[in-house]
Amino acid sequence: MKKILTVLLMVGVGILMILTLARSTERAGRFECHWPSHIVKSGDTMWMIAGTYCSGNIENAVYHMIELNGGSSLQIGQRVVIPNAER
């Protein structure tokens, strides 16, 4: 009986750790951007644009910008759509 309770306790702790890690990972991935778009100037990069208009997880913001704009290539004068919702 004692072994069964020990195993159940270990399983419960493991599940709790997984759920805690999943929640903290979700929070760590959040970002929020505060501008709808950007017109590319010489020297601009997706990272620079995201760093200017977004807060939180900039790497995740860049990922979503690339998805929204069909890639990471930039041309001077191009309008880059910036994600506008907290993710």
Residue, then its C-alpha position, 0 to 999 in steps of 0.5 A: m500500500k505504501k509503494i502505491l501511495t508513493v507512486l501515485l504521489m510521484v505521478g501527481v507531482g510529475i503532472l503538476m510540474i508539466l502543467t506548471l511548465a506549460r503555463s510558464t512557457e505560454r506566458a514567456g511566449r506572449f508579446e504585444c505590438h502597439w502599431p499596425s504597420h511599418i514602412v521599411k527604410s534602409g537598414d530595417t530588419m524584422w528584429m528592429i521593427a519588432g523591437t520598436y513596436c512590440s514588447g514581451n517575447i520579441e522572437n515570437a513577435v518576429y515569427h508572427m510578422i514573418e508569417l503575416n508578411g509572407g517571409s522575412s525579405l524586406q524592400i525599401g518602401q514595403r509596408v510590413v504588417i505588425p501583429n496587433a493582438e497579444r499572443 
